[in-house]
Amino acid sequence: MSVRWLEAERRLWRCLQELRGKGVQFRPKVALGARSPSFISVEPKLVVEVDPAAGGQTAESLTHARKWVGRGFDVLRVSEDEVMSDPAPVLKRIQRLVAQP
């Protein structure tokens, strides 16, 4: 089954490749359960969700995030608009989260 990517996810994916040299590897669109997070890093445990501009945070997306937190993951939710306007601040937030002990 093909997974659709938002343009913002493609843009952020290119930015996340910079972290590979620092020992952090994200995987895109990992099918785990009913919803696939935009990106997931197993070590450190971080899920990054890019919310579509029209969708925003719904009750379903918040429930999904709580499930990840219950599994020991931090969850960062960013809007499609944030990534499209300037992905650099989003990448800095991700870098701060993965740098935490």
Biopython code that builds the backbone (N, CA, C, O; Angstrom):
import numpy as np
from Bio.PDB.StructureBuilder import StructureBuilder

atoms = [
    (1, "MET", "N", (0.837, -1.178, 0.000)),
    (1, "MET", "CA", (0.000, 0.000, 0.000)),
    (1, "MET", "C", (0.886, 1.247, 0.000)),
    (1, "MET", "O", (1.835, 1.336, 0.779)),
    (2, "SER", "N", (0.588, 2.179, -0.844)),
    (2, "SER", "CA", (1.326, 3.429, -0.953)),
    (2, "SER", "C", (0.864, 4.413, 0.123)),
    (2, "SER", "O", (-0.328, 4.519, 0.409)),
    (3, "VAL", "N", (1.812, 5.120, 0.707)),
    (3, "VAL", "CA", (1.503, 6.104, 1.739)),
    (3, "VAL", "C", (1.672, 7.494, 1.135)),
    (3, "VAL", "O", (2.685, 7.792, 0.502)),
    (4, "ARG", "N", (0.675, 8.329, 1.338)),
    (4, "ARG", "CA", (0.733, 9.699, 0.807)),
    (4, "ARG", "C", (1.537, 10.576, 1.750)),
    (4, "ARG", "O", (1.376, 10.515, 2.969)),
    (5, "TRP", "N", (2.392, 11.382, 1.177)),
    (5, "TRP", "CA", (3.195, 12.329, 1.934)),
    (5, "TRP", "C", (2.659, 13.733, 1.702)),
    (5, "TRP", "O", (2.287, 14.090, 0.585)),
    (6, "LEU", "N", (2.623, 14.512, 2.752)),
    (6, "LEU", "CA", (2.371, 15.948, 2.604)),
    (6, "LEU", "C", (3.653, 16.585, 2.087)),
    (6, "LEU", "O", (4.746, 16.090, 2.361)),
    (7, "GLU", "N", (3.530, 17.666, 1.351)),
    (7, "GLU", "CA", (4.723, 18.366, 0.888)),
    (7, "GLU", "C", (5.576, 18.801, 2.077)),
    (7, "GLU", "O", (6.804, 18.787, 1.994)),
    (8, "ALA", "N", (4.939, 19.184, 3.178)),
    (8, "ALA", "CA", (5.680, 19.583, 4.383)),
    (8, "ALA", "C", (6.474, 18.405, 4.947)),
    (8, "ALA", "O", (7.577, 18.595, 5.460)),
    (9, "GLU", "N", (5.930, 17.199, 4.857)),
    (9, "GLU", "CA", (6.662, 16.018, 5.334)),
    (9, "GLU", "C", (7.892, 15.772, 4.469)),
    (9, "GLU", "O", (8.954, 15.432, 4.991)),
    (10, "ARG", "N", (7.766, 15.937, 3.173)),
    (10, "ARG", "CA", (8.928, 15.778, 2.283)),
    (10, "ARG", "C", (10.015, 16.785, 2.648)),
    (10, "ARG", "O", (11.197, 16.449, 2.720)),
    (11, "ARG", "N", (9.596, 18.005, 2.873)),
    (11, "ARG", "CA", (10.552, 19.068, 3.208)),
    (11, "ARG", "C", (11.239, 18.767, 4.546)),
    (11, "ARG", "O", (12.459, 18.892, 4.655)),
    (12, "LEU", "N", (10.472, 18.376, 5.549)),
    (12, "LEU", "CA", (11.049, 18.071, 6.852)),
    (12, "LEU", "C", (11.933, 16.823, 6.782)),
    (12, "LEU", "O", (12.954, 16.758, 7.467)),
    (13, "TRP", "N", (11.564, 15.842, 5.974)),
    (13, "TRP", "CA", (12.370, 14.636, 5.813)),
    (13, "TRP", "C", (13.771, 14.995, 5.324)),
    (13, "TRP", "O", (14.759, 14.450, 5.817)),
    (14, "ARG", "N", (13.861, 15.891, 4.374)),
    (14, "ARG", "CA", (15.176, 16.317, 3.876)),
    (14, "ARG", "C", (15.984, 16.959, 5.007)),
    (14, "ARG", "O", (17.192, 16.740, 5.102)),
    (15, "CYS", "N", (15.338, 17.738, 5.854)),
    (15, "CYS", "CA", (16.018, 18.367, 6.992)),
    (15, "CYS", "C", (16.476, 17.330, 8.011)),
    (15, "CYS", "O", (17.568, 17.443, 8.568)),
    (16, "LEU", "N", (15.655, 16.334, 8.251)),
    (16, "LEU", "CA", (15.991, 15.310, 9.249)),
    (16, "LEU", "C", (17.216, 14.492, 8.849)),
    (16, "LEU", "O", (17.871, 13.900, 9.705)),
    (17, "GLN", "N", (17.524, 14.456, 7.569)),
    (17, "GLN", "CA", (18.703, 13.712, 7.113)),
    (17, "GLN", "C", (19.983, 14.304, 7.697)),
    (17, "GLN", "O", (20.986, 13.601, 7.826)),
    (18, "GLU", "N", (19.957, 15.601, 8.054)),
    (18, "GLU", "CA", (21.120, 16.251, 8.667)),
    (18, "GLU", "C", (21.474, 15.608, 10.004)),
    (18, "GLU", "O", (22.636, 15.626, 10.410)),
    (19, "LEU", "N", (20.490, 15.043, 10.689)),
    (19, "LEU", "CA", (20.724, 14.467, 12.013)),
    (19, "LEU", "C", (21.378, 13.086, 11.959)),
    (19, "LEU", "O", (21.880, 12.594, 12.969)),
    (20, "ARG", "N", (21.370, 12.475, 10.798)),
    (20, "ARG", "CA", (21.989, 11.140, 10.671)),
    (20, "ARG", "C", (23.457, 11.168, 11.066)),
    (20, "ARG", "O", (23.946, 10.244, 11.715)),
    (21, "GLY", "N", (24.154, 12.219, 10.679)),
    (21, "GLY", "CA", (25.571, 12.343, 11.026)),
    (21, "GLY", "C", (25.796, 12.523, 12.517)),
    (21, "GLY", "O", (26.918, 12.377, 13.001)),
    (22, "LYS", "N", (24.743, 12.835, 13.240)),
    (22, "LYS", "CA", (24.826, 13.026, 14.690)),
    (22, "LYS", "C", (24.284, 11.812, 15.437)),
    (22, "LYS", "O", (24.057, 11.871, 16.645)),
    (23, "GLY", "N", (24.078, 10.713, 14.718)),
    (23, "GLY", "CA", (23.657, 9.470, 15.349)),
    (23, "GLY", "C", (22.164, 9.331, 15.593)),
    (23, "GLY", "O", (21.742, 8.424, 16.310)),
    (24, "VAL", "N", (21.361, 10.203, 15.015)),
    (24, "VAL", "CA", (19.906, 10.119, 15.180)),
    (24, "VAL", "C", (19.310, 9.736, 13.833)),
    (24, "VAL", "O", (19.522, 10.419, 12.831)),
    (25, "GLN", "N", (18.570, 8.648, 13.820)),
    (25, "GLN", "CA", (17.987, 8.176, 12.566)),
    (25, "GLN", "C", (16.470, 8.130, 12.692)),
    (25, "GLN", "O", (15.920, 7.433, 13.545)),
    (26, "PHE", "N", (15.822, 8.873, 11.841)),
    (26, "PHE", "CA", (14.362, 8.858, 11.773)),
    (26, "PHE", "C", (13.932, 7.946, 10.644)),
    (26, "PHE", "O", (14.611, 7.809, 9.626)),
    (27, "ARG", "N", (12.782, 7.328, 10.858)),
    (27, "ARG", "CA", (12.147, 6.536, 9.805)),
    (27, "ARG", "C", (10.818, 7.210, 9.477)),
    (27, "ARG", "O", (10.097, 7.643, 10.376)),
    (28, "PRO", "N", (10.499, 7.295, 8.198)),
    (28, "PRO", "CA", (9.236, 7.931, 7.818)),
    (28, "PRO", "C", (8.082, 6.935, 7.760)),
    (28, "PRO", "O", (8.260, 5.773, 7.396)),
    (29, "LYS", "N", (6.903, 7.414, 8.125)),
    (29, "LYS", "CA", (5.648, 6.702, 7.883)),
    (29, "LYS", "C", (5.691, 5.223, 8.265)),
    (29, "LYS", "O", (5.337, 4.354, 7.468)),
    (30, "VAL", "N", (6.127, 4.950, 9.491)),
    (30, "VAL", "CA", (6.174, 3.574, 9.982)),
    (30, "VAL", "C", (4.757, 3.142, 10.326)),
    (30, "VAL", "O", (4.085, 3.780, 11.137)),
    (31, "ALA", "N", (4.311, 2.068, 9.713)),
    (31, "ALA", "CA", (2.945, 1.592, 9.939)),
    (31, "ALA", "C", (2.881, 0.822, 11.258)),
    (31, "ALA", "O", (3.278, -0.341, 11.337)),
    (32, "LEU", "N", (2.379, 1.487, 12.275)),
    (32, "LEU", "CA", (2.194, 0.876, 13.584)),
    (32, "LEU", "C", (0.796, 1.221, 14.053)),
    (32, "LEU", "O", (0.536, 2.350, 14.469)),
    (33, "GLY", "N", (-0.096, 0.263, 13.988)),
    (33, "GLY", "CA", (-1.474, 0.532, 14.397)),
    (33, "GLY", "C", (-2.254, 1.200, 13.281)),
    (33, "GLY", "O", (-1.897, 1.114, 12.106)),
    (34, "ALA", "N", (-3.321, 1.863, 13.675)),
    (34, "ALA", "CA", (-4.240, 2.465, 12.707)),
    (34, "ALA", "C", (-3.641, 3.684, 11.996)),
    (34, "ALA", "O", (-3.985, 3.965, 10.848)),
    (35, "ARG", "N", (-2.756, 4.398, 12.671)),
    (35, "ARG", "CA", (-2.171, 5.602, 12.072)),
    (35, "ARG", "C", (-0.665, 5.485, 12.037)),
    (35, "ARG", "O", (-0.053, 4.874, 12.913)),
    (36, "SER", "N", (-0.082, 6.070, 11.025)),
    (36, "SER", "CA", (1.372, 6.099, 10.903)),
    (36, "SER", "C", (1.856, 7.493, 11.253)),
    (36, "SER", "O", (1.390, 8.473, 10.672)),
    (37, "PRO", "N", (2.791, 7.599, 12.201)),
    (37, "PRO", "CA", (3.333, 8.930, 12.484)),
    (37, "PRO", "C", (4.154, 9.404, 11.291)),
    (37, "PRO", "O", (4.634, 8.594, 10.498)),
    (38, "SER", "N", (4.310, 10.705, 11.168)),
    (38, "SER", "CA", (5.104, 11.244, 10.063)),
    (38, "SER", "C", (6.522, 10.692, 10.116)),
    (38, "SER", "O", (7.050, 10.214, 9.112)),
    (39, "PHE", "N", (7.148, 10.765, 11.323)),
    (39, "PHE", "CA", (8.514, 10.287, 11.494)),
    (39, "PHE", "C", (8.670, 9.708, 12.890)),
    (39, "PHE", "O", (8.022, 10.152, 13.837)),
    (40, "ILE", "N", (9.536, 8.713, 13.003)),
    (40, "ILE", "CA", (9.796, 8.107, 14.306)),
    (40, "ILE", "C", (11.289, 7.819, 14.437)),
    (40, "ILE", "O", (11.928, 7.338, 13.501)),
    (41, "SER", "N", (11.824, 8.119, 15.605)),
    (41, "SER", "CA", (13.187, 7.758, 15.968)),
    (41, "SER", "C", (13.079, 6.817, 17.157)),
    (41, "SER", "O", (12.437, 7.135, 18.158)),
    (42, "VAL", "N", (13.713, 5.654, 17.040)),
    (42, "VAL", "CA", (13.645, 4.677, 18.117)),
    (42, "VAL", "C", (14.636, 5.035, 19.231)),
    (42, "VAL", "O", (14.360, 4.801, 20.408)),
    (43, "GLU", "N", (15.784, 5.599, 18.860)),
    (43, "GLU", "CA", (16.760, 6.010, 19.860)),
    (43, "GLU", "C", (17.356, 7.339, 19.448)),
    (43, "GLU", "O", (18.147, 7.369, 18.505)),
    (44, "PRO", "N", (17.027, 8.414, 20.087)),
    (44, "PRO", "CA", (16.106, 8.540, 21.216)),
    (44, "PRO", "C", (14.654, 8.358, 20.760)),
    (44, "PRO", "O", (14.339, 8.498, 19.578)),
    (45, "LYS", "N", (13.796, 8.051, 21.700)),
    (45, "LYS", "CA", (12.394, 7.780, 21.403)),
    (45, "LYS", "C", (11.648, 9.091, 21.150)),
    (45, "LYS", "O", (11.280, 9.809, 22.080)),
    (46, "LEU", "N", (11.437, 9.379, 19.871)),
    (46, "LEU", "CA", (10.751, 10.614, 19.490)),
    (46, "LEU", "C", (9.865, 10.363, 18.277)),
    (46, "LEU", "O", (10.297, 9.778, 17.284)),
    (47, "VAL", "N", (8.634, 10.810, 18.375)),
    (47, "VAL", "CA", (7.691, 10.781, 17.260)),
    (47, "VAL", "C", (7.451, 12.218, 16.837)),
    (47, "VAL", "O", (7.177, 13.078, 17.674)),
    (48, "VAL", "N", (7.552, 12.481, 15.549)),
    (48, "VAL", "CA", (7.264, 13.810, 14.999)),
    (48, "VAL", "C", (6.048, 13.674, 14.105)),
    (48, "VAL", "O", (6.046, 12.887, 13.158)),
    (49, "GLU", "N", (5.025, 14.437, 14.404)),
    (49, "GLU", "CA", (3.785, 14.436, 13.619)),
    (49, "GLU", "C", (3.629, 15.784, 12.926)),
    (49, "GLU", "O", (3.670, 16.830, 13.574)),
    (50, "VAL", "N", (3.452, 15.756, 11.622)),
    (50, "VAL", "CA", (3.142, 16.966, 10.859)),
    (50, "VAL", "C", (1.635, 16.968, 10.637)),
    (50, "VAL", "O", (1.095, 16.104, 9.946)),
    (51, "ASP", "N", (0.967, 17.947, 11.231)),
    (51, "ASP", "CA", (-0.488, 18.055, 11.100)),
    (51, "ASP", "C", (-0.844, 18.826, 9.833)),
    (51, "ASP", "O", (-0.296, 19.901, 9.589)),
    (52, "PRO", "N", (-1.749, 18.290, 9.032)),
    (52, "PRO", "CA", (-2.204, 19.023, 7.848)),
    (52, "PRO", "C", (-2.817, 20.358, 8.263)),
    (52, "PRO", "O", (-3.426, 20.474, 9.327)),
    (53, "ALA", "N", (-2.647, 21.351, 7.413)),
    (53, "ALA", "CA", (-3.143, 22.693, 7.725)),
    (53, "ALA", "C", (-4.631, 22.680, 8.030)),
    (53, "ALA", "O", (-5.086, 23.368, 8.944)),
    (54, "ALA", "N", (-5.380, 21.911, 7.279)),
    (54, "ALA", "CA", (-6.829, 21.902, 7.467)),
    (54, "ALA", "C", (-7.256, 21.060, 8.665)),
    (54, "ALA", "O", (-8.292, 21.324, 9.275)),
    (55, "GLY", "N", (-6.456, 20.040, 9.005)),
    (55, "GLY", "CA", (-6.854, 19.106, 10.049)),
    (55, "GLY", "C", (-6.581, 19.574, 11.458)),
    (55, "GLY", "O", (-7.463, 19.520, 12.315)),
    (56, "GLY", "N", (-5.367, 20.033, 11.708)),
    (56, "GLY", "CA", (-4.997, 20.450, 13.047)),
    (56, "GLY", "C", (-5.064, 19.296, 14.027)),
    (56, "GLY", "O", (-5.133, 18.133, 13.629)),
    (57, "GLN", "N", (-5.044, 19.622, 15.306)),
    (57, "GLN", "CA", (-5.116, 18.588, 16.328)),
    (57, "GLN", "C", (-6.564, 18.209, 16.585)),
    (57, "GLN", "O", (-7.375, 19.033, 17.009)),
    (58, "THR", "N", (-6.867, 16.968, 16.325)),
    (58, "THR", "CA", (-8.205, 16.445, 16.561)),
    (58, "THR", "C", (-8.169, 15.545, 17.789)),
    (58, "THR", "O", (-7.093, 15.216, 18.286)),
    (59, "ALA", "N", (-9.318, 15.154, 18.272)),
    (59, "ALA", "CA", (-9.381, 14.230, 19.400)),
    (59, "ALA", "C", (-8.671, 12.929, 19.039)),
    (59, "ALA", "O", (-7.987, 12.335, 19.872)),
    (60, "GLU", "N", (-8.838, 12.491, 17.795)),
    (60, "GLU", "CA", (-8.187, 11.252, 17.345)),
    (60, "GLU", "C", (-6.665, 11.396, 17.358)),
    (60, "GLU", "O", (-5.957, 10.492, 17.800)),
    (61, "SER", "N", (-6.163, 12.535, 16.871)),
    (61, "SER", "CA", (-4.711, 12.708, 16.828)),
    (61, "SER", "C", (-4.124, 12.833, 18.232)),
    (61, "SER", "O", (-3.008, 12.373, 18.475)),
    (62, "LEU", "N", (-4.857, 13.445, 19.153)),
    (62, "LEU", "CA", (-4.380, 13.541, 20.534)),
    (62, "LEU", "C", (-4.385, 12.176, 21.216)),
    (62, "LEU", "O", (-3.481, 11.873, 21.994)),
    (63, "THR", "N", (-5.381, 11.358, 20.936)),
    (63, "THR", "CA", (-5.422, 9.999, 21.477)),
    (63, "THR", "C", (-4.251, 9.189, 20.948)),
    (63, "THR", "O", (-3.615, 8.437, 21.687)),
    (64, "HIS", "N", (-3.972, 9.349, 19.659)),
    (64, "HIS", "CA", (-2.850, 8.658, 19.027)),
    (64, "HIS", "C", (-1.540, 9.080, 19.698)),
    (64, "HIS", "O", (-0.693, 8.232, 19.983)),
    (65, "ALA", "N", (-1.367, 10.370, 19.949)),
    (65, "ALA", "CA", (-0.151, 10.870, 20.594)),
    (65, "ALA", "C", (-0.006, 10.296, 22.000)),
    (65, "ALA", "O", (1.098, 9.938, 22.410)),
    (66, "ARG", "N", (-1.110, 10.205, 22.743)),
    (66, "ARG", "CA", (-1.058, 9.643, 24.103)),
    (66, "ARG", "C", (-0.585, 8.192, 24.089)),
    (66, "ARG", "O", (0.101, 7.750, 25.010)),
    (67, "LYS", "N", (-0.950, 7.457, 23.048)),
    (67, "LYS", "CA", (-0.503, 6.064, 22.941)),
    (67, "LYS", "C", (1.013, 5.997, 22.804)),
    (67, "LYS", "O", (1.657, 5.138, 23.406)),
    (68, "TRP", "N", (1.582, 6.900, 22.014)),
    (68, "TRP", "CA", (3.038, 6.935, 21.861)),
    (68, "TRP", "C", (3.711, 7.312, 23.170)),
    (68, "TRP", "O", (4.722, 6.720, 23.548)),
    (69, "VAL", "N", (3.152, 8.296, 23.860)),
    (69, "VAL", "CA", (3.709, 8.710, 25.153)),
    (69, "VAL", "C", (3.667, 7.528, 26.120)),
    (69, "VAL", "O", (4.610, 7.313, 26.882)),
    (70, "GLY", "N", (2.589, 6.771, 26.092)),
    (70, "GLY", "CA", (2.464, 5.584, 26.928)),
    (70, "GLY", "C", (3.516, 4.527, 26.629)),
    (70, "GLY", "O", (3.814, 3.691, 27.483)),
    (71, "ARG", "N", (4.072, 4.555, 25.445)),
    (71, "ARG", "CA", (5.132, 3.614, 25.059)),
    (71, "ARG", "C", (6.524, 4.188, 25.344)),
    (71, "ARG", "O", (7.538, 3.587, 24.988)),
    (72, "GLY", "N", (6.559, 5.360, 25.991)),
    (72, "GLY", "CA", (7.844, 5.955, 26.363)),
    (72, "GLY", "C", (8.421, 6.928, 25.355)),
    (72, "GLY", "O", (9.568, 7.350, 25.496)),
    (73, "PHE", "N", (7.646, 7.296, 24.337)),
    (73, "PHE", "CA", (8.126, 8.231, 23.327)),
    (73, "PHE", "C", (7.733, 9.660, 23.689)),
    (73, "PHE", "O", (6.673, 9.892, 24.271)),
    (74, "ASP", "N", (8.592, 10.613, 23.342)),
    (74, "ASP", "CA", (8.192, 12.013, 23.326)),
    (74, "ASP", "C", (7.491, 12.230, 21.998)),
    (74, "ASP", "O", (7.818, 11.579, 21.006)),
    (75, "VAL", "N", (6.532, 13.138, 21.976)),
    (75, "VAL", "CA", (5.797, 13.431, 20.744)),
    (75, "VAL", "C", (5.876, 14.920, 20.472)),
    (75, "VAL", "O", (5.538, 15.739, 21.327)),
    (76, "LEU", "N", (6.322, 15.263, 19.283)),
    (76, "LEU", "CA", (6.348, 16.655, 18.841)),
    (76, "LEU", "C", (5.368, 16.787, 17.693)),
    (76, "LEU", "O", (5.487, 16.109, 16.673)),
    (77, "ARG", "N", (4.404, 17.663, 17.873)),
    (77, "ARG", "CA", (3.420, 17.930, 16.824)),
    (77, "ARG", "C", (3.723, 19.307, 16.242)),
    (77, "ARG", "O", (3.853, 20.285, 16.978)),
    (78, "VAL", "N", (3.834, 19.376, 14.934)),
    (78, "VAL", "CA", (4.070, 20.643, 14.247)),
    (78, "VAL", "C", (3.042, 20.772, 13.132)),
    (78, "VAL", "O", (2.560, 19.775, 12.595)),
    (79, "SER", "N", (2.723, 21.989, 12.800)),
    (79, "SER", "CA", (1.747, 22.199, 11.735)),
    (79, "SER", "C", (2.448, 22.191, 10.371)),
    (79, "SER", "O", (3.636, 22.488, 10.248)),
    (80, "GLU", "N", (1.678, 21.847, 9.389)),
    (80, "GLU", "CA", (2.155, 21.877, 8.012)),
    (80, "GLU", "C", (2.635, 23.291, 7.666)),
    (80, "GLU", "O", (3.646, 23.463, 6.984)),
    (81, "ASP", "N", (1.904, 24.290, 8.141)),
    (81, "ASP", "CA", (2.274, 25.686, 7.861)),
    (81, "ASP", "C", (3.634, 26.047, 8.444)),
    (81, "ASP", "O", (4.413, 26.759, 7.809)),
    (82, "GLU", "N", (3.928, 25.557, 9.661)),
    (82, "GLU", "CA", (5.235, 25.834, 10.290)),
    (82, "GLU", "C", (6.372, 25.320, 9.414)),
    (82, "GLU", "O", (7.355, 26.022, 9.174)),
    (83, "VAL", "N", (6.224, 24.098, 8.946)),
    (83, "VAL", "CA", (7.278, 23.480, 8.146)),
    (83, "VAL", "C", (7.408, 24.172, 6.801)),
    (83, "VAL", "O", (8.520, 24.408, 6.328)),
    (84, "MET", "N", (6.285, 24.497, 6.182)),
    (84, "MET", "CA", (6.330, 25.109, 4.855)),
    (84, "MET", "C", (6.879, 26.529, 4.890)),
    (84, "MET", "O", (7.563, 26.952, 3.957)),
    (85, "SER", "N", (6.587, 27.270, 5.961)),
    (85, "SER", "CA", (7.079, 28.650, 6.003)),
    (85, "SER", "C", (8.568, 28.702, 6.304)),
    (85, "SER", "O", (9.284, 29.509, 5.710)),
    (86, "ASP", "N", (9.055, 27.856, 7.218)),
    (86, "ASP", "CA", (10.482, 27.822, 7.538)),
    (86, "ASP", "C", (10.764, 26.581, 8.379)),
    (86, "ASP", "O", (10.463, 26.575, 9.572)),
    (87, "PRO", "N", (11.329, 25.540, 7.793)),
    (87, "PRO", "CA", (11.566, 24.309, 8.552)),
    (87, "PRO", "C", (12.711, 24.409, 9.563)),
    (87, "PRO", "O", (12.821, 23.554, 10.442)),
    (88, "ALA", "N", (13.562, 25.430, 9.460)),
    (88, "ALA", "CA", (14.725, 25.533, 10.352)),
    (88, "ALA", "C", (14.343, 25.588, 11.836)),
    (88, "ALA", "O", (14.956, 24.869, 12.625)),
    (89, "PRO", "N", (13.360, 26.402, 12.262)),
    (89, "PRO", "CA", (12.986, 26.398, 13.680)),
    (89, "PRO", "C", (12.413, 25.052, 14.136)),
    (89, "PRO", "O", (12.609, 24.652, 15.284)),
    (90, "VAL", "N", (11.714, 24.362, 13.250)),
    (90, "VAL", "CA", (11.182, 23.036, 13.587)),
    (90, "VAL", "C", (12.340, 22.070, 13.802)),
    (90, "VAL", "O", (12.329, 21.295, 14.758)),
    (91, "LEU", "N", (13.332, 22.110, 12.931)),
    (91, "LEU", "CA", (14.494, 21.243, 13.068)),
    (91, "LEU", "C", (15.241, 21.555, 14.362)),
    (91, "LEU", "O", (15.728, 20.637, 15.021)),
    (92, "LYS", "N", (15.340, 22.822, 14.736)),
    (92, "LYS", "CA", (16.006, 23.194, 16.000)),
    (92, "LYS", "C", (15.260, 22.609, 17.198)),
    (92, "LYS", "O", (15.888, 22.140, 18.147)),
    (93, "ARG", "N", (13.928, 22.634, 17.162)),
    (93, "ARG", "CA", (13.142, 22.028, 18.247)),
    (93, "ARG", "C", (13.414, 20.529, 18.333)),
    (93, "ARG", "O", (13.555, 19.977, 19.424)),
    (94, "ILE", "N", (13.486, 19.884, 17.186)),
    (94, "ILE", "CA", (13.775, 18.451, 17.158)),
    (94, "ILE", "C", (15.171, 18.184, 17.711)),
    (94, "ILE", "O", (15.364, 17.251, 18.490)),
    (95, "GLN", "N", (16.141, 18.997, 17.311)),
    (95, "GLN", "CA", (17.511, 18.825, 17.797)),
    (95, "GLN", "C", (17.582, 18.964, 19.312)),
    (95, "GLN", "O", (18.299, 18.210, 19.969)),
    (96, "ARG", "N", (16.841, 19.927, 19.877)),
    (96, "ARG", "CA", (16.825, 20.083, 21.341)),
    (96, "ARG", "C", (16.232, 18.849, 22.006)),
    (96, "ARG", "O", (16.743, 18.397, 23.031)),
    (97, "LEU", "N", (15.163, 18.297, 21.440)),
    (97, "LEU", "CA", (14.544, 17.115, 22.024)),
    (97, "LEU", "C", (15.441, 15.885, 21.970)),
    (97, "LEU", "O", (15.492, 15.118, 22.931)),
    (98, "VAL", "N", (16.146, 15.688, 20.864)),
    (98, "VAL", "CA", (16.994, 14.498, 20.759)),
    (98, "VAL", "C", (18.279, 14.665, 21.564)),
    (98, "VAL", "O", (18.944, 13.673, 21.861)),
    (99, "ALA", "N", (18.637, 15.878, 21.917)),
    (99, "ALA", "CA", (19.833, 16.121, 22.722)),
    (99, "ALA", "C", (19.595, 15.911, 24.206)),
    (99, "ALA", "O", (20.550, 15.780, 24.971)),
    (100, "GLN", "N", (18.319, 15.877, 24.630)),
    (100, "GLN", "CA", (18.001, 15.697, 26.039)),
    (100, "GLN", "C", (18.393, 14.292, 26.477)),
    (100, "GLN", "O", (18.238, 13.329, 25.726)),
    (101, "PRO", "N", (18.914, 14.187, 27.730)),
    (101, "PRO", "CA", (19.274, 12.853, 28.227)),
    (101, "PRO", "C", (18.060, 11.986, 28.494)),
    (101, "PRO", "O", (18.202, 10.838, 28.915)),
]
sb = StructureBuilder()
sb.init_structure("model")
sb.init_model(0)
sb.init_chain("A")
sb.init_seg("    ")
for serial, (resi, resn, name, xyz) in enumerate(atoms, 1):
    if name == "N":
        sb.init_residue(resn, " ", resi, " ")
    sb.init_atom(name, np.array(xyz, "f"), 0.0, 1.0, " ", f" {name:<3s}", serial, name[0])
structure = sb.get_structure()
